[in-house]
Amino acid sequence: MEQEIETIYRLVYDIVHDLDASPEFAVRQTERAFDQQWGKYATGHALLSDEWFKENVDRILSQEEIQIRPEWFRGRWVLDAGCGNGRWSYGFAKLGANVTLVDTSETAIETAKSMIESFRVEKEFYVSSLENLGDLIHRKYDLVFCWGVLHHCRSFNKTLNILAGLVDEKGLLYLYLYGRESLSYDDDIKLFRKRLYYNTLPTDEAKHSFLLKEANKDASKLHNLHDLYAPLINRRLEYSYVKTFLEDRGFDVTRTIDSTELFLRAMRTGSVELEKWSLPKKEPPYWFYRYR
């Protein structure tokens, strides 16, 4: 019986994390989870409530994550795909970039508007999934930036293909994705079982208590723990798969940060102009070590 139950968990996991199309129930639940996250758990580590992060986010983006000189960003157009409450767009605006912010959560978009309203750059805001961008699908951007979002989308393949198509011929794509190297498939199944348990808790109070216990009562960790347990769609990707996917669409791919997670900068093949703006890879410690 125990082996049969384990087999069922693995089957459900594989269905929910299919790279082409997660089932509707998982999509709806994941979208609700993030709307709640940006409403109830909008503060914590590496968010704009974190004064150190807020002060350093432009440097983090330029020197550590994307590794492009800060002067390049001024006047460029950046698509923040899955912007949350605007923490990264805040950094791009500090660098002088114009920003298009997209998120499925209206709560997140409204917060993002207030976060970056003081910057004298052009700003656009859209409540939308990344698979149904409407007229934005005809735009081209100097930078398409998607940090920690693609692995939660209904279809990873479809959404990545759309985002790659929005990159200008002299532009670049930047992704942060959960890496398979960080967690084995077997351990991921164990985490999925805990995620299912969390989502069966009967009240928001019970779920909050669960997260608080996992955080050892440290409220600054609740946002990230909610991200770990609440969304049913939480894929982990092999670097080789993503690299081949993007190379087939005309990109050269670089892992900007040495990590078991995937920090990926993808430039159009042969983009000599962008290479001139590149910064050398930063050595550890990286910015996120602060929160270990």
DODOVO-623668 format. One line per 10 residues: number of its first residue (from 1); for each residue x, y negated, z of N, C-alpha, C. Coordinates in nm, 2 decimals, decimal comma. Each point is the difference from the previous one (the first is absolute). Example, Ala and Ser with C-alpha at 12.3 -4.5 7.8 and 13.67 -1.06 7.14 Angstrom:
2
1	1,32/0,57/0,78/-0,09/-0,12/0,00/0,09/-0,12/0,00; -0,04/-0,11/-0,07/0,09/-0,11/0,00/-0,08/-0,11/0,08
//
This chain:
292
1	0,08/0,12/0,00/-0,08/-0,12/0,00/0,09/-0,13/0,00; 0,10/0,00/0,08/0,09/-0,11/0,01/0,06/-0,03/-0,13; 0,05/0,10/-0,07/0,06/-0,02/-0,14/-0,10/-0,05/-0,10; -0,13/0,04/0,01/-0,10/-0,04/-0,09/-0,03/-0,15/0,03; 0,00/-0,04/0,12/-0,03/-0,14/0,04/0,12/-0,09/-0,06; 0,12/0,05/0,02/0,12/-0,08/-0,06/-0,01/-0,01/-0,15; -0,05/0,11/-0,06/-0,01/-0,01/-0,15/-0,11/-0,10/-0,04; -0,10/-0,01/0,08/-0,11/-0,10/-0,03/0,06/-0,14/0,01; 0,08/-0,03/0,11/0,06/-0,13/0,02/0,09/-0,04/-0,12; 0,08/0,10/-0,05/0,09/-0,03/-0,11/-0,08/-0,02/-0,13
11	-0,11/0,07/-0,01/-0,08/-0,02/-0,12/-0,06/-0,15/0,00; -0,06/-0,03/0,11/-0,06/-0,14/0,02/0,11/-0,10/-0,02; 0,12/0,02/0,06/0,11/-0,10/-0,02/0,03/-0,02/-0,15; 0,01/0,11/-0,07/0,04/-0,01/-0,14/-0,11/-0,07/-0,08; -0,12/0,03/0,03/-0,11/-0,07/-0,07/0,00/-0,15/0,02; 0,02/-0,04/0,13/0,00/-0,14/0,04/0,12/-0,08/-0,06; 0,11/0,07/-0,02/0,12/-0,07/-0,04/0,04/0,03/-0,14; -0,10/0,05/-0,08/0,03/0,02/-0,15/0,05/-0,13/-0,06; 0,10/0,01/-0,08/0,06/-0,13/-0,06/-0,09/-0,06/-0,11; -0,09/0,08/-0,05/-0,09/-0,06/-0,11/-0,13/-0,05/0,06
21	-0,06/0,06/0,10/-0,13/-0,05/0,04/-0,04/0,06/0,13; 0,01/-0,08/0,11/-0,05/0,05/0,13/-0,16/0,00/0,00; -0,06/0,08/0,08/-0,15/0,01/0,00/-0,06/-0,13/0,06; -0,12/-0,03/-0,04/-0,07/-0,12/0,03/-0,01/-0,02/0,16; -0,02/0,10/0,07/-0,02/-0,01/0,15/0,13/-0,05/0,06; 0,12/0,04/-0,05/0,13/-0,04/0,05/0,03/-0,14/-0,04; -0,04/-0,04/-0,12/0,02/-0,14/-0,05/-0,08/-0,10/0,09; -0,13/0,03/0,02/-0,09/-0,09/0,08/0,06/-0,01/0,14; 0,04/0,11/0,06/0,05/0,00/0,13/0,13/-0,08/0,01; 0,09/0,02/-0,10/0,12/-0,08/0,01/-0,02/-0,15/-0,02
31	-0,09/-0,04/-0,09/-0,03/-0,14/-0,01/-0,06/-0,06/0,13; -0,09/0,08/0,06/-0,05/-0,05/0,13/0,10/-0,01/0,11; 0,10/0,09/0,00/0,10/0,00/0,09/0,09/-0,12/-0,01; 0,03/-0,04/-0,12/0,08/-0,12/-0,02/-0,07/-0,13/0,03; -0,13/0,00/-0,03/-0,08/-0,12/0,04/0,00/-0,02/0,15; -0,02/0,11/0,07/0,01/0,00/0,15/0,14/-0,04/0,05; 0,10/0,05/-0,07/0,14/-0,03/0,04/0,02/-0,15/0,00; -0,04/-0,06/-0,12/0,03/-0,15/-0,01/-0,09/-0,08/0,08; -0,11/0,06/0,05/-0,08/-0,08/0,09/0,03/0,02/0,15; 0,02/0,13/0,04/0,02/0,03/0,14/0,14/0,01/0,04
41	0,09/0,04/-0,09/0,14/0,02/0,03/0,09/-0,08/-0,09; -0,02/-0,13/0,00/0,07/-0,09/-0,10/0,12/-0,06/0,06; 0,04/0,04/0,12/0,12/-0,06/0,06/0,09/0,12/0,04; 0,13/-0,03/0,02/0,10/0,10/0,04/0,13/-0,02/-0,07; 0,08/0,11/0,00/0,13/0,00/-0,06/0,00/-0,03/-0,15; 0,09/-0,08/-0,05/0,02/-0,02/-0,14/-0,13/-0,06/-0,07; -0,07/-0,08/0,08/-0,12/-0,08/-0,05/0,03/-0,14/0,03; -0,09/-0,09/-0,05/0,03/-0,14/0,01/-0,03/-0,05/0,15; -0,05/0,08/0,08/-0,01/-0,03/0,14/0,14/0,03/0,07; 0,08/0,06/-0,07/0,14/0,04/0,05/0,09/-0,12/-0,04
51	0,04/-0,08/0,09/0,07/-0,13/-0,04/0,14/0,03/-0,06; 0,07/0,11/0,04/0,12/0,03/-0,07/-0,02/0,04/-0,15; -0,10/0,08/-0,02/-0,03/0,04/-0,14/-0,05/-0,12/-0,08; -0,08/-0,08/0,06/-0,05/-0,12/-0,08/0,11/-0,09/-0,04; 0,10/-0,01/0,09/0,11/-0,09/-0,03/0,10/0,06/-0,10; 0,00/0,13/-0,01/0,10/0,07/-0,08/-0,06/0,07/-0,13; -0,13/-0,01/-0,02/-0,06/0,08/-0,11/0,05/-0,03/-0,14; 0,04/-0,13/-0,02/0,05/-0,04/-0,13/0,14/0,06/-0,03; 0,08/0,00/0,11/0,13/0,06/-0,01/-0,01/0,15/-0,02; -0,09/0,06/0,08/-0,02/0,15/-0,01/-0,04/0,03/-0,15
61	-0,09/-0,07/-0,06/-0,04/0,03/-0,13/0,11/-0,02/-0,10; 0,07/-0,11/0,00/0,11/-0,03/-0,09/0,12/0,08/0,01; 0,06/0,01/0,13/0,13/0,06/0,02/-0,01/0,15/0,03; -0,10/0,05/0,06/0,00/0,14/0,04/-0,09/0,08/-0,09; -0,13/-0,04/-0,02/-0,09/0,09/-0,07/0,02/-0,01/-0,15; -0,02/-0,12/-0,06/0,01/-0,01/-0,15/0,14/-0,02/-0,05; 0,08/-0,06/0,08/0,14/-0,03/-0,03/0,02/-0,08/-0,13; -0,08/-0,11/0,00/0,01/-0,10/-0,11/0,02/-0,14/0,07; 0,09/-0,08/-0,06/0,04/-0,13/0,06/-0,13/-0,08/0,03; 0,00/-0,07/0,11/-0,12/-0,08/0,04/-0,04/-0,11/-0,11
71	0,09/-0,05/-0,07/-0,03/-0,10/-0,10/-0,08/0,05/-0,11; 0,00/0,13/-0,03/-0,07/0,06/-0,11/-0,15/-0,02/0,02; -0,05/0,01/0,13/-0,14/0,01/0,03/-0,07/-0,13/-0,03; 0,07/-0,12/0,01/-0,07/-0,13/-0,01/-0,07/-0,01/-0,13; -0,13/-0,03/0,00/-0,08/-0,02/-0,12/-0,05/0,13/-0,07; 0,05/0,11/0,05/-0,04/0,13/-0,06/-0,14/0,04/0,05; -0,07/0,09/-0,08/-0,13/0,05/0,04/0,02/0,14/0,06; -0,05/0,02/0,12/0,01/0,13/0,07/-0,14/0,05/0,02; -0,02/0,13/-0,03/-0,13/0,07/0,04/0,03/0,08/0,12; -0,07/-0,04/0,11/0,01/0,08/0,13/-0,11/0,10/0,00
81	0,02/0,12/-0,05/-0,10/0,10/-0,02/-0,02/0,08/0,12; -0,12/-0,03/0,07/-0,02/0,06/0,13/0,06/-0,09/0,11; -0,04/-0,13/0,00/0,07/-0,10/0,08/-0,02/0,00/0,15; -0,11/0,08/0,04/-0,03/-0,01/0,14/-0,03/-0,14/0,05; 0,05/-0,04/0,11/-0,02/-0,13/0,05/0,10/-0,11/-0,04; 0,08/0,04/-0,11/0,08/-0,10/-0,06/0,14/-0,01/0,05; 0,05/0,10/0,08/0,13/-0,02/0,06/0,11/-0,01/-0,11; -0,01/0,08/-0,11/0,11/-0,01/-0,10/-0,02/-0,12/-0,09; -0,13/-0,04/-0,03/-0,02/-0,12/-0,08/0,05/-0,12/0,07; -0,01/0,00/0,13/0,05/-0,11/0,08/0,15/-0,02/-0,03
91	0,07/0,12/-0,01/0,15/-0,01/-0,03/0,02/-0,05/-0,14; -0,08/0,05/-0,10/0,02/-0,04/-0,13/-0,03/-0,15/-0,02; -0,10/-0,05/0,08/-0,03/-0,14/-0,01/0,11/-0,09/0,06; 0,06/0,06/0,11/0,12/-0,07/0,05/0,11/-0,01/-0,10; 0,01/0,10/-0,08/0,11/0,00/-0,11/-0,04/-0,09/-0,12; -0,13/-0,05/0,00/-0,04/-0,09/-0,10/-0,07/0,07/-0,12; -0,04/0,12/0,02/-0,07/0,08/-0,11/-0,15/-0,03/0,01; -0,07/0,00/-0,12/-0,14/0,00/-0,01/-0,05/0,14/0,03; -0,12/0,02/0,06/-0,04/0,13/0,05/-0,14/0,03/-0,04; -0,03/0,12/-0,05/-0,13/0,06/-0,02/-0,01/0,11/0,10
101	-0,10/-0,02/0,09/-0,02/0,10/0,11/-0,12/0,08/-0,03; 0,01/0,14/0,01/-0,11/0,09/-0,02/-0,01/0,10/0,11; -0,12/0,02/0,05/-0,02/0,10/0,10/-0,14/0,05/0,00; -0,03/0,12/0,04/-0,14/0,05/0,01/-0,07/-0,06/0,12; 0,07/-0,05/0,10/-0,06/-0,05/0,12/-0,03/-0,15/-0,01; -0,12/-0,04/0,01/-0,04/-0,14/0,00/0,06/-0,06/0,12; 0,00/0,07/0,11/0,05/-0,05/0,13/0,15/-0,04/-0,02; 0,07/0,09/-0,06/0,15/-0,03/-0,02/0,02/-0,12/-0,09; -0,08/-0,01/-0,11/0,02/-0,11/-0,09/-0,03/-0,13/0,07; -0,11/-0,01/0,08/-0,03/-0,12/0,07/0,11/-0,04/0,09
111	0,06/0,09/0,07/0,11/-0,03/0,09/0,12/-0,04/-0,08; 0,03/0,06/-0,11/0,11/-0,03/-0,09/-0,01/-0,15/-0,05; -0,12/-0,04/-0,03/-0,02/-0,14/-0,05/0,05/-0,10/0,11; -0,04/0,03/0,12/0,04/-0,10/0,11/0,15/0,01/0,03; 0,06/0,12/-0,02/0,14/0,01/0,03/0,09/-0,08/-0,10; -0,04/-0,01/-0,12/0,09/-0,06/-0,10/-0,05/-0,14/-0,05; -0,11/-0,05/0,06/-0,06/-0,12/-0,06/0,09/-0,12/0,00; 0,10/0,00/0,09/0,08/-0,12/0,02/0,11/-0,01/-0,11; 0,03/0,11/-0,07/0,10/0,00/-0,10/-0,04/-0,07/-0,13; 0,08/-0,08/-0,06/-0,03/-0,07/-0,12/0,04/0,08/-0,13
121	-0,06/0,12/-0,01/0,02/0,09/-0,11/-0,14/0,03/-0,05; -0,01/0,05/-0,12/-0,13/0,05/-0,05/-0,04/0,13/0,06; -0,13/0,01/0,04/-0,05/0,12/0,07/-0,13/0,05/-0,06; -0,01/0,13/-0,01/-0,13/0,06/-0,05/-0,03/0,12/0,09; -0,13/0,02/0,03/-0,04/0,10/0,09/-0,11/0,08/-0,06; 0,01/0,14/0,00/-0,10/0,09/-0,05/-0,03/0,11/0,09; -0,13/0,03/0,02/-0,04/0,12/0,08/-0,02/0,11/-0,11; 0,08/0,10/0,00/-0,01/0,10/-0,11/0,09/0,12/0,04; -0,04/0,11/-0,05/0,09/0,12/0,00/0,11/-0,03/-0,11; 0,11/0,08/0,02/0,11/-0,02/-0,10/-0,03/0,08/-0,13
131	-0,10/0,08/0,00/-0,04/0,08/-0,12/-0,10/-0,08/-0,08; -0,06/-0,10/0,05/-0,11/-0,08/-0,07/0,03/-0,15/0,01; 0,10/-0,05/-0,07/0,05/-0,13/0,02/-0,07/-0,11/-0,09; -0,10/0,05/-0,07/-0,07/-0,10/-0,09/0,09/-0,07/-0,10; -0,02/-0,13/-0,01/0,07/-0,08/-0,09/0,15/-0,01/0,03; 0,04/0,04/0,12/0,14/-0,01/0,03/0,08/0,11/-0,08; -0,07/0,10/-0,05/0,07/0,10/-0,07/0,07/-0,05/-0,13; -0,04/-0,12/-0,04/0,06/-0,06/-0,12/0,11/-0,09/0,03; 0,04/-0,02/0,13/0,10/-0,09/0,04/0,14/0,07/-0,01; 0,10/-0,08/0,01/0,14/0,05/0,01/0,07/-0,08/0,11
141	0,07/0,07/0,09/0,06/-0,06/0,11/0,16/0,01/0,00; 0,06/-0,10/0,06/0,15/0,01/0,01/0,04/0,11/0,10; -0,09/0,02/0,11/0,02/0,10/0,10/-0,13/0,06/0,03; -0,02/0,13/-0,01/-0,11/0,07/0,06/0,05/0,07/0,12; -0,06/-0,03/0,12/0,05/0,04/0,13/-0,10/0,08/0,07; 0,03/0,13/0,04/-0,10/0,08/0,06/0,07/0,08/0,12; -0,03/-0,05/0,12/0,08/0,05/0,11/-0,10/0,08/0,09; 0,02/0,13/0,00/-0,07/0,09/0,10/-0,15/0,02/-0,04; -0,03/-0,01/-0,13/-0,14/0,00/-0,04/-0,03/0,12/-0,10; 0,08/0,02/-0,09/-0,03/0,10/-0,11/-0,02/0,14/0,05
151	0,06/0,03/0,11/-0,02/0,14/0,05/-0,14/0,02/0,07; -0,07/-0,12/0,01/-0,14/0,01/0,06/-0,11/-0,01/-0,11; 0,04/-0,02/-0,13/-0,10/-0,03/-0,10/-0,07/0,13/-0,05; -0,12/-0,02/-0,06/-0,07/0,12/-0,05/0,08/0,08/-0,09; 0,06/-0,06/-0,10/0,09/0,07/-0,09/0,14/-0,07/0,00; 0,10/0,08/0,04/0,13/-0,06/0,00/0,05/-0,02/-0,14; -0,02/0,09/-0,09/0,05/0,00/-0,13/-0,07/-0,12/-0,08; -0,13/-0,01/0,01/-0,07/-0,10/-0,08/0,04/-0,14/0,05; 0,01/-0,02/0,13/0,03/-0,13/0,06/0,14/-0,04/-0,03; 0,10/0,09/0,01/0,13/-0,03/-0,03/0,02/-0,04/-0,15
161	-0,07/0,07/-0,09/0,00/-0,03/-0,14/-0,06/-0,14/-0,03; -0,10/-0,04/0,07/-0,06/-0,13/-0,01/0,10/-0,11/0,04; 0,06/0,02/0,12/0,09/-0,10/0,05/0,12/-0,01/-0,09; 0,05/0,11/-0,05/0,12/-0,01/-0,09/-0,03/-0,08/-0,13; -0,13/0,01/-0,04/-0,04/-0,07/-0,12/-0,02/-0,15/0,02; 0,00/-0,04/0,13/-0,01/-0,15/0,03/0,13/-0,07/0,01; 0,11/0,08/-0,02/0,13/-0,06/0,02/0,05/-0,07/-0,14; 0,04/-0,12/0,01/0,05/-0,07/-0,12/0,12/0,07/-0,06; 0,03/-0,02/-0,12/0,11/0,06/-0,07/0,13/-0,03/0,07; 0,01/-0,12/0,07/0,12/-0,04/0,07/-0,02/0,01/0,15
171	-0,10/0,07/0,04/-0,04/0,01/0,14/0,04/0,12/0,07; -0,05/0,02/0,12/0,04/0,12/0,08/-0,12/0,04/0,09; 0,01/0,13/0,04/-0,10/0,06/0,08/0,07/0,04/0,13; -0,07/-0,02/0,12/0,06/0,04/0,12/-0,10/0,08/0,08; 0,04/0,12/0,05/-0,08/0,09/0,07/0,06/0,04/0,14; -0,08/0,01/0,10/0,03/0,08/0,12/-0,10/0,11/0,01; 0,05/0,12/0,01/-0,08/0,12/0,00/0,04/0,09/0,11; -0,09/0,08/0,06/0,04/0,10/0,09/0,08/0,11/-0,07; 0,11/0,04/0,05/0,09/0,10/-0,07/-0,03/0,14/0,06; 0,00/0,10/-0,09/-0,01/0,13/0,05/0,12/0,04/0,09
181	0,12/-0,05/-0,03/0,11/0,03/0,08/-0,01/-0,03/0,15; -0,09/-0,10/0,03/-0,02/-0,04/0,14/-0,08/0,10/0,08; -0,08/0,08/-0,07/-0,08/0,10/0,08/-0,03/0,12/-0,09; 0,03/0,11/0,05/-0,02/0,13/-0,08/-0,15/0,02/-0,02; -0,03/0,08/-0,10/-0,14/0,03/-0,03/-0,07/0,06/0,12; 0,06/0,09/0,06/-0,06/0,07/0,12/-0,03/-0,10/0,11; 0,10/-0,09/0,03/-0,02/-0,10/0,10/-0,11/-0,10/-0,04; -0,01/-0,03/-0,13/-0,10/-0,09/-0,05/-0,14/0,06/0,02; -0,01/0,14/-0,01/-0,13/0,06/0,02/-0,04/-0,01/0,15; 0,10/0,01/0,09/-0,03/-0,01/0,14/-0,05/-0,15/0,03
191	0,06/-0,10/-0,07/-0,04/-0,13/0,02/-0,14/-0,02/-0,06; -0,03/0,06/-0,11/-0,13/-0,01/-0,06/-0,11/0,06/0,09; 0,03/0,11/0,07/-0,09/0,05/0,10/-0,04/-0,10/0,11; 0,11/-0,07/0,04/-0,02/-0,10/0,11/-0,08/-0,12/-0,06; 0,02/-0,03/-0,13/-0,07/-0,11/-0,06/-0,15/0,04/-0,02; -0,03/0,12/-0,03/-0,14/0,05/0,00/-0,06/-0,01/0,13; 0,07/0,04/0,10/-0,05/-0,01/0,14/-0,04/-0,14/0,04; 0,09/-0,09/-0,03/-0,02/-0,14/0,03/-0,13/-0,05/-0,07; -0,02/0,04/-0,12/-0,12/-0,05/-0,08/-0,13/0,07/0,05; 0,01/0,10/0,08/-0,12/0,06/0,05/-0,04/-0,05/0,14
201	0,09/-0,08/0,06/-0,04/-0,06/0,13/-0,12/-0,08/-0,01; -0,09/0,01/0,09/-0,14/-0,06/-0,01/-0,02/-0,15/0,00; 0,10/-0,07/0,06/-0,02/-0,14/0,01/0,13/-0,08/-0,03; -0,01/-0,13/-0,02/0,11/-0,08/-0,02/0,09/-0,01/0,12; -0,07/0,01/0,12/0,07/-0,01/0,13/0,09/0,12/0,02; -0,06/0,12/-0,04/0,08/0,12/0,01/0,12/0,00/-0,09; -0,02/-0,05/-0,12/0,11/-0,01/-0,10/0,11/-0,10/0,05; -0,05/-0,11/0,06/0,10/-0,10/0,06/0,08/0,07/0,11; -0,07/0,07/0,08/0,07/0,07/0,12/0,10/0,10/-0,05; -0,03/0,07/-0,11/0,09/0,09/-0,06/0,13/-0,07/-0,05
211	-0,02/-0,11/-0,07/0,12/-0,08/-0,05/0,08/-0,06/0,11; -0,07/-0,05/0,11/0,07/-0,06/0,11/0,08/0,11/0,07; -0,05/0,12/0,01/0,08/0,11/0,06/0,12/0,03/-0,08; -0,02/0,01/-0,13/0,11/0,03/-0,09/0,11/-0,11/0,00; -0,04/-0,12/0,03/0,09/-0,12/0,01/0,06/-0,02/0,14; -0,03/0,09/0,09/0,04/-0,01/0,14/-0,04/-0,14/0,05; -0,12/-0,04/-0,04/-0,06/-0,13/0,05/0,07/-0,12/-0,05; 0,08/0,01/-0,10/0,07/-0,11/-0,06/-0,09/-0,05/-0,12; -0,07/-0,11/0,02/-0,10/-0,05/-0,10/0,07/-0,04/-0,13; 0,13/-0,04/0,01/0,07/-0,04/-0,12/0,01/0,11/-0,11
221	-0,02/0,12/0,05/0,02/0,12/-0,09/-0,13/0,05/-0,06; -0,11/-0,06/0,04/-0,13/0,05/-0,04/-0,03/-0,01/-0,15; 0,05/-0,11/-0,06/-0,03/-0,02/-0,15/0,07/0,11/-0,08; 0,12/0,03/0,03/0,07/0,11/-0,07/-0,05/0,14/0,03; -0,04/0,02/0,12/-0,06/0,13/0,04/-0,14/0,02/-0,07; -0,07/-0,11/-0,01/-0,13/0,01/-0,07/0,02/0,04/-0,14; 0,11/-0,06/-0,06/0,03/0,03/-0,14/0,04/0,15/-0,02; 0,06/0,05/0,11/0,04/0,14/0,00/-0,11/0,10/0,01; -0,10/-0,03/0,08/-0,11/0,09/0,04/-0,13/-0,02/-0,07; -0,03/-0,13/-0,03/-0,14/-0,03/-0,05/-0,02/0,03/-0,15
231	0,08/-0,04/-0,09/-0,03/0,03/-0,14/0,02/0,15/-0,04; -0,10/0,06/-0,05/0,02/0,14/-0,04/0,10/0,02/-0,11; 0,00/-0,09/-0,10/0,09/0,01/-0,11/0,14/-0,06/0,05; 0,10/0,09/0,02/0,13/-0,04/0,04/0,10/0,08/-0,07; 0,03/-0,02/-0,12/0,09/0,08/-0,08/0,14/-0,02/0,03; 0,08/0,10/-0,02/0,15/-0,01/0,00/0,05/0,04/-0,13; 0,09/-0,08/-0,06/0,05/0,02/-0,13/0,14/0,04/-0,01; 0,03/0,08/-0,10/0,14/0,04/-0,04/0,06/-0,11/-0,08; 0,12/-0,04/0,03/0,07/-0,11/-0,08/0,01/0,04/-0,14; 0,03/0,13/-0,03/0,02/0,04/-0,14/-0,12/-0,02/-0,08
241	-0,12/0,03/0,06/-0,13/-0,02/-0,07/-0,02/-0,14/-0,04; 0,01/-0,09/0,10/-0,02/-0,14/-0,03/0,10/-0,06/-0,10; 0,12/0,04/0,02/0,11/-0,05/-0,09/-0,03/0,04/-0,15; -0,03/0,12/-0,02/-0,03/0,05/-0,13/-0,13/-0,07/-0,06; -0,10/-0,01/0,08/-0,12/-0,07/-0,04/0,03/-0,14/-0,05; 0,08/-0,08/0,07/0,03/-0,13/-0,04/0,10/-0,01/-0,12; 0,09/0,09/0,00/0,10/0,01/-0,11/-0,08/0,02/-0,13; -0,10/0,09/0,00/-0,08/0,03/-0,12/-0,08/-0,12/-0,05; -0,01/-0,10/0,09/-0,07/-0,13/-0,04/0,10/-0,11/-0,02; 0,12/0,03/-0,02/0,10/-0,11/-0,03/0,07/-0,07/0,11
251	0,01/0,06/0,11/0,07/-0,07/0,12/0,12/0,08/0,04; 0,10/-0,08/0,05/0,11/0,05/0,07/-0,03/-0,01/0,15; 0,03/0,10/0,08/-0,05/0,01/0,14/0,12/0,00/0,09; 0,00/-0,08/0,11/0,10/0,00/0,10/-0,06/0,01/0,14; 0,06/0,08/0,08/-0,04/0,01/0,14/0,08/-0,11/0,08; -0,07/-0,11/0,03/0,07/-0,12/0,06/0,04/0,03/0,14; -0,07/0,08/0,07/0,03/0,03/0,14/0,02/0,15/0,02; 0,11/0,04/0,06/0,03/0,14/0,02/-0,08/0,05/0,12; -0,10/0,08/-0,04/-0,10/0,04/0,10/-0,07/0,13/-0,05; -0,06/0,08/0,09/-0,08/0,11/-0,05/-0,13/-0,05/-0,05
261	-0,04/-0,12/0,03/-0,12/-0,07/-0,06/0,05/-0,05/-0,14; -0,09/-0,05/-0,08/0,03/-0,04/-0,14/-0,01/-0,15/-0,01; 0,11/-0,07/-0,01/0,01/-0,14/-0,03/0,05/-0,02/-0,14; -0,09/-0,03/-0,09/0,04/0,01/-0,14/-0,02/-0,13/-0,08; 0,11/-0,04/-0,07/0,00/-0,11/-0,09/0,01/0,05/-0,14; -0,10/-0,03/-0,08/0,00/0,05/-0,14/0,00/-0,12/-0,10; 0,11/-0,01/-0,08/0,02/-0,11/-0,10/-0,03/0,06/-0,13; -0,05/-0,08/-0,09/-0,02/0,04/-0,14/0,14/0,04/-0,05; 0,01/0,11/-0,07/0,12/0,05/-0,06/0,07/-0,11/-0,08; 0,13/-0,02/0,02/0,07/-0,10/-0,08/-0,02/-0,14/0,04
271	-0,06/-0,03/0,12/-0,03/-0,13/0,04/0,13/-0,07/0,06; 0,09/-0,05/-0,09/0,13/-0,06/0,03/-0,02/-0,12/0,09; -0,11/-0,08/-0,03/-0,02/-0,12/0,07/-0,03/0,02/0,15; -0,08/0,11/0,03/-0,02/0,03/0,14/0,12/0,05/0,07; 0,08/0,07/-0,07/0,12/0,06/0,06/0,09/-0,12/0,05; 0,00/-0,11/-0,06/0,08/-0,12/0,04/-0,05/-0,05/0,13; -0,12/0,02/0,04/-0,05/-0,05/0,12/0,01/0,10/0,12; 0,05/0,12/-0,03/0,00/0,11/0,10/0,10/-0,03/0,11; -0,04/0,04/0,12/0,09/0,00/0,11/0,06/0,14/0,03; 0,11/0,00/0,07/0,05/0,14/0,04/-0,08/0,06/0,10
281	0,00/0,13/0,00/-0,08/0,08/0,10/0,05/-0,03/0,14; -0,10/-0,03/0,09/0,03/-0,03/0,14/0,03/0,13/0,07; 0,10/-0,01/0,09/0,03/0,12/0,08/-0,08/-0,01/0,13; -0,02/0,12/0,06/-0,08/0,00/0,13/0,08/-0,08/0,10; -0,07/-0,05/0,11/-0,14/0,02/0,03/-0,10/-0,08/-0,09; -0,11/0,06/-0,03/-0,10/-0,06/-0,07/-0,10/-0,07/0,09; -0,08/-0,09/-0,06/-0,10/-0,08/0,08/-0,09/0,08/0,09; -0,04/0,12/-0,05/-0,10/0,08/0,07/0,06/0,08/0,12; 0,13/0,00/0,00/0,06/0,07/0,12/-0,04/-0,07/0,13; -0,03/-0,13/-0,01/-0,04/-0,08/0,12/-0,12/0,06/0,07
291	-0,08/0,08/-0,07/-0,13/0,05/0,05/0,01/0,15/0,04; 0,12/0,05/0,00/0,01/0,14/0,03/-0,02/0,02/0,15
//
